[in-house]
Amino acid sequence: MVHYFDHNKIHELISMKECIEVMRALFKIASDENILNPLRSKMELPEPSNGIMGLMPAYFKPYNVMGVKILSIFPGNHRKGLSSHQGIFHLFETETGQLLANFDAHTMTEMRTAAVSALVTDYTAIPNAESLGILGTGTQAYSHLHAITLVREVKTVFVYGRNQENLNSFIQKVSGLYPSITFTKCSTAQEAANASDIVCTVTGAKSPLISQKGMRSHVHINAVGAWDPNHTELASDIVLNSAVIVDNYNAAEQQKGELILAANEIETAPKDLIEKSLYELVSQNNCSYQNKPSIFASLGLAIEDLAFAYTVYTKFNKKQTA
C-alpha cells in the first residue's frame, strides 16, 4: 500500500527545526554530480481561471530516490479561504522505479520554503539580529516567522500587508503565538523593510515593493514571492548593491524576476549578479556576508521537496518497525 502523508501526518513526523537541518544536510552534499533538478515547467491557464499548473521533478543520487511535485497555483484563492498552492508530491525509489509514497504538496511547500530561507538567514544575517520585517500575510508569512525565530532571537516584527483585514488577522494570531515578540503594523512595505535587520518578502507582487533607500547596511532579505521572470518584489537597486545567494544557478538565471530585470537594466547577464549558490554557502560554512547587504533570491527547488519527502518517509518507516 502506498501511503499518503497529509498535513497532520507531516506535522506529526517533522518539525520546522528538523526541517531546517534536513535542508542544511541536503545542501552540504547537493553538488551537480549528486542531483538532477530540471527547471520547473508550467502551464498557464487562460482567463478567467488565472491559474498555473507547475511540474517539478528531481533526483538525488545519495538517497537513491527521485520524485515530482505537481502543483496548482491560483493566486486569488485566498479570497475563497483556500491555499493558493495545492497539489501532490510523488516519491519513487531508483532501483526499480517504484512509487513509495505521496505527500500533500501545500504542507511540504509551506515548510521547506521557510526552512531554506531560515537556513540562508543563519549564514547571512547579523548574529544579533533582533528585528524582522514580513511583507505579506499569507501562509508563507506564518511559516517564515516560525522558521526565522528558530535561527535568530527576534524581538520585534514589522508587518505589511495590502489587505487591512488580513493584516489585522495575521497580527492578532501571531501575537498570541509569540507573546515575547512585539508586532508592529506598518502602512507601507518600505517602512517595514527599513526598520528590520532581516526582511522576508512573501507576496504575490508583480512589481517592486521596496527599494534600497533607507534600508540598513547589513540587512538580509529573503525574496520568496516572485518566481516568474516577469515578477519582482525588489527594486533593482537592492539587487545591484547586495550579495545575491541563489538556491540554484541555472534556475535563478532563467526564472528569478529580480535578477533578470536588474541584469537587463545594466545590460549584463543574470549570472554576473550572483555571489554564491546555497550549496556553496553551506558546504563552505560561509558566514562572510553577515555584515553586508544580502539577498536570498529564492525560487524553491524540487530537490528540497525530495529531501523533505525522503526524511518524512524514512521517519514513518522507522516508527512502523519500532
Secondary structure as GFF3:
##gff-version 3
##sequence-region A 1 322
A	DSSP	beta_strand	3	5	.	.	.	ID=ss1
A	DSSP	alpha_helix	7	13	.	.	.	ID=ss2
A	DSSP	alpha_helix	16	29	.	.	.	ID=ss3
A	DSSP	beta_strand	35	36	.	.	.	ID=ss4
A	DSSP	beta_strand	41	44	.	.	.	ID=ss5
A	DSSP	beta_strand	52	60	.	.	.	ID=ss6
A	DSSP	three_ten_helix	61	63	.	.	.	ID=ss7
A	DSSP	beta_strand	65	73	.	.	.	ID=ss8
A	DSSP	three_ten_helix	75	80	.	.	.	ID=ss9
A	DSSP	beta_strand	85	93	.	.	.	ID=ss10
A	DSSP	beta_strand	99	104	.	.	.	ID=ss11
A	DSSP	alpha_helix	105	124	.	.	.	ID=ss12
A	DSSP	beta_strand	131	135	.	.	.	ID=ss13
A	DSSP	alpha_helix	139	148	.	.	.	ID=ss14
A	DSSP	beta_strand	156	160	.	.	.	ID=ss15
A	DSSP	alpha_helix	164	177	.	.	.	ID=ss16
A	DSSP	beta_strand	182	185	.	.	.	ID=ss17
A	DSSP	alpha_helix	189	194	.	.	.	ID=ss18
A	DSSP	beta_strand	198	201	.	.	.	ID=ss19
A	DSSP	beta_strand	220	223	.	.	.	ID=ss20
A	DSSP	alpha_helix	236	240	.	.	.	ID=ss21
A	DSSP	beta_strand	243	246	.	.	.	ID=ss22
A	DSSP	alpha_helix	249	255	.	.	.	ID=ss23
A	DSSP	alpha_helix	257	265	.	.	.	ID=ss24
A	DSSP	three_ten_helix	270	273	.	.	.	ID=ss25
A	DSSP	beta_strand	274	277	.	.	.	ID=ss26
A	DSSP	alpha_helix	278	283	.	.	.	ID=ss27
A	DSSP	beta_strand	294	297	.	.	.	ID=ss28
A	DSSP	alpha_helix	302	321	.	.	.	ID=ss29
###
